């Protein structure tokens, strides 16, 4: 007969009750507690009521101690450089900032992430450029964690994902560039473009990683052709040096030539002004002389003749006099006479009056000689 059938008179809680009476819950809980207490004290059981009653304080103290230890083990500290991702029963619960926090152990799992720390990843590989040349590159990726939740939950292995994304981005950028740009002039632009492409990939994956900078440490051709490329680089450097020297020479010559041209223009302008002014002055003088000539033609003509003769004689250092009716020519060295006159003046032996007397005597002798030659002809 089942215990709940009418007339059974028994129930699983150990009481004898009538078929219609409900079980006493309080009594059942009390008996269950006694059984657990007896089990903790070494199996006193219901046959040793004294042993079961003495083990109750010990069980309560152990339970309290376990509870306290469990509560204490849930306290944790989040550093200033970290954020803590909390998973409750495997599901995301929250992201905790710096400070002291508590979570129920076993139920919650706390994953600390250093978000402000700048991390570094290095890579090296050979790849093909746009002009079908092989180049060997080594680079360093500097990054940090921008989103702790995405870094922990969205990607299974963020480090491996970063490596694969870096390799893909670098090959994409290098494959769109020429060899000269990769190994020399365009290295910085390639690093910037690779960082941008890598960040785009990581944003698509929602990885929570922020790329700070990419440094291309080395870019060179493969080892078997390194010497040939070194020669090419040396030739390019020589070309740049020659261009710089030519530019420096040009910067020195062109301003000098421009200054010389400006000087010549200014001299030409000055000469032009001089010639024009002189011509205008001669014109004015001729017009004035023409007016005087109209007034007195004979006197003016004689004066012009004497002025012309004076100008000619002033610029002459030697004079040859031809006398009529004679084949002899008289030579008069004016430069020597002038030089002697200057020497005498410096010596102080003769005065200006004496010099003039000597000159008059020379002229008188010349006239006398000319007169004798004329009488002889007659």
Beta strands, then each sheet from edge to edge (+ up, - down):
strand 1: 75-78
strand 2: 82-88
strand 3: 91-96
strand 4: 99-102
strand 5: 108-114
strand 6: 119-128
strand 7: 134-145
strand 8: 209-221
strand 9: 318-322
strand 10: 329-333
sheet 1: 1+ 4-
sheet 2: 3+ 2- 5+
sheet 3: 6+ 7- 8+
sheet 4: 9+ 10-
end
